[in-house]
Amino acid sequence: MWRSGQVGPFCVIEGCPGPVTIGAGTRLLHRASIQGPCTIGERNMLYPGCTLGMPPQDLGFNPAEPGPGLIVGNENVFREGVSIHRGKTQSPTRIGNNNYFMANSHAGHDCVVGNRNILANGTLLAGHVEVADRVIFGGNSVVHQFCRVGRNAMVGGLTGFSLDLPPFFMVTGINIAASLNLIGMRRSGMTREQIDTVRWVFKTLQRSRLPLPARVAELRTRAGDPLVDEYIAFITSGKRGIVPGEGTTVRGSAVNLD
């Protein structure tokens, strides 16, 4: 990573309606733009045409209002044409560390993006989307507002979803998660036993036609396993239900699990 900071020609750093703070080693190549309130950490790279902290794309939001702003961590790369909007509710839009936003990808207002994620060209995250760590988004993929994406999940190119995507699951079509991110699991250092556990969870959740509460009840038969507990917590804490497997339907996926 680069060590020296830089602000290239024709960049715009607009400290109104809120302040802008940029950490050491962050580089803005020509024609990058930042609007406050925005805090950017160290050793980030902003390519030409990148815009960070602009107002939400919401007809009801006054662009003169600062809102809670945008907070960006360290060592992120924002390629050409990336746009990330500041928050409009009580909390800022947040981008973690070591993320790679490829050209023309977008994160809407109030998104929370973790660490070491890759968003290929044209990836679109609607407002309030939450992304965990080490997620890979294929080109021109789309995530509906208020959805959550679990760690090490993968989203195929030219796909999209409007429900929550559990950890390690792979989106293979519009609102279809019919596979697992096995390569990602192996690269993350998971043991064969852990991968087998995830396979069992996937089979239980994605290949059954039982109602979601019944599938979660089946998971609870192996409660105490950290991976199984992670899935139980992810599903029961959500409000949208999970992306279904192939051959199932979206209808009825979001249910009350209490």
N, C-alpha and C positions, 0 to 999 in steps of 0.2 A: 504494500500500500504506500501511497505518496505520503510525505511528511509535511511539506510546505503547503500553506493555503494559497488560494488564488481567486481573484474575481476578474473574469475576462471581459472583453469589450461588449458593450451594449447590454450588460446585465442590469436588472432592476431589482433593488432591495428597498421595499416600500415599508417604512416604519409606521404607517398609518393604515388602518385604524388601530394597530397595536405594534409593540416593539418586536424587533427581530434580533435574535442572538445566534451567532454562528461559531462553532467550536474550532479549535486549532486543527489545521491540516485539511479542512474542507475546501474543495475546489469547485468553483462555478465557471464552467466554460461559457463561451459567448452566448448571449441571448437567453440565459437562464433567468428566472424571475422568482422572487420570494415576497410574500406579503404577510405582515404580522397580524395578530400575535403568532409568532413562530419561533421555536427553539430548535436548532439543529446541532447535533453533537459533532464529534471529531471525525476527521478523515472520510467524509462523505464525498461523493462525486456527482455533480449535477451537469448533465450534458445539454447541448443546445436545445432550446425550446421547452425545457423542463419548467413546470410551474408548481410551486409548493405554497400552501397556505391561502389559496384563493378562496372566496366565499362559497358556501354550499350552493349547488344547483337546485335551489328551492325557491319557488315564486313567493313563498311567504317569508323568506329571510331577507332582512334589510342588509345589503352588502356593506353599508357604512358601519354596521355594528361589528365589534371585534369578535364576539363569541368567545368560547374557551380556547380557540386556536389550534395549533398543530405542534406536536412534539416528535422529533425524529432522533433516533439514537445514533450509534457510531458505525462507520464503515459500510454504509449503504451505497448502492449505485442506482442512480435514476437516469435511464437512457433518454434518447431524444423523444420529446413530446409527452413525457410522463406528467400526469396531473394528480395531485393529492390535495383535497380540500380540507379546510379547517372545520372543527366541530361546531355544532349549533345548539347542543343541549348543555348539560352540566359539566361534561368531561371533554377534553380535547381529542381530536383524532391523534392516534399514536402509531408510530412506526418504530419497531425495535432495532436490532443490530444485524448487520451482515446480510441484509436483504438485497435481492437483485431484481429491480423493476425494468423489464425490457421496454423497447420503444412503444409509445402510445398506450401503455397500461395505465390504469386509473384506480384510485381508491377514493371513494366518496366520503362525505362528512361522517364523523363519529366512528369510523372504522378503527379497529384495533388489530394490528398486524404484529406477530411475534418476531422470531429471529430465524435467520438462514432460510428464508422462503425465496422461491424463484417464481416470478410472474412473467411468462413469455409474452411476446408482442400481442397487444390488443386485449390483454386480460382486463376485465371490468369487475370491480367490487362495488356493489351498490352501498348506500349508506348503512351504517350500523353493523356491517359484517365483522365478525371476529375470526381471525386466522391464528392458529397456534404456531408451532415451530416446524421447520423443515417440510413445508408443503410445496408441491410443484404444480403450477398451473400451466396447462398447454395453451397454445396460441388461440386468441379469440374465444376464450372461455368466459362464462358469465356467472356471477353469484348474486342471487336475489337479496334484497335488503333484509337485515336482521338474522341472516343465516350464520351458523357457526361451522368452522372447519377444524377438525381435530388434527393432532400432530401427525406428521409423516403421511398424510393423505396425498392423493394425486388426482388431478382433474385433467381429463383428456382434452385435446384441442377441439374447438368447435362444439363444445358441450356446455351445459349449464344446469343449475339446480336451484330449487326454491325451498329446500328443506335442509336440515343439518346433516353434515357429512362426518361420520365417526372417524376416529383415528385409524390410519393405515388403509382405509377403504379407497377404492378408485372409481371415479365417475367415468363411465364408458359410453353414456348417451345422455339425452335430455332427461333429467330426473331418473337416472338409472345408475346404480352403483353395483356392478356385476362382477367385480374383481377386487383383488388386493394388491397393494403396492409391495410385492414381495422383494423386489430389488432394493427398495428403500429400507425395508426391515433388515435385510441382510447387511446392507451398508452401514446401518446404525449399530451393528454389533449384537443384535438380538440372537439368543440361543435358539437351537432347533426346537426345544421345548416351548419357548415363548412364542415362536412362530406357529407351532401346532395349536397353542391356545387361541391365538388370533384366528386361525383357520376355523376352529370350533365355534368361536363367537360369530364369525362371518356366516357360517352355515346356519347357525341358530337364528340369526337375525334376517338374513337375506334370502334364504331358500325355504322359508316356512310361510304358509298362508294363514297362520294363526294371527289373531290380533296382536298388536304390539305389546300390550300388557302381559299377554301369555308368553311372548318371546322373552321379555325381560324377566319374568318369573323363572323361566328355564335358566337364564344366566345366573340368577340368584342361587341356584343349586350348587354353583361353584364359587360363591362369594368367599372372599378371603384371599383369592389369587389377585395380586395387584393389577394385572392386566384386565381381568374380568371386572374388578371393582371400578377400574377406570371407565369401562364401557357403561356400566350401570350408572355411574355418576354423570357421565356425559348425556345419556339419554334422559334420565329422570330430571335433570336440571334444565332441559330444553323445553321450548314451547311450540316448536314447529313440527316435531317428529323427525324421522331420519329418511334420507334418500333410500328408496326401496331397491330391491334387487330386480334382476331381469325376470319378466313374467309376472311381476306383481304390479299393483297400481298405487298411485299416490293417494287416492281417496282412502281415508281411514288410517293413514300413517301417523297423523298428529292426533294423539288421544291423551286423555287425562290419565296419568299413571299413578295418581294418589290412591 
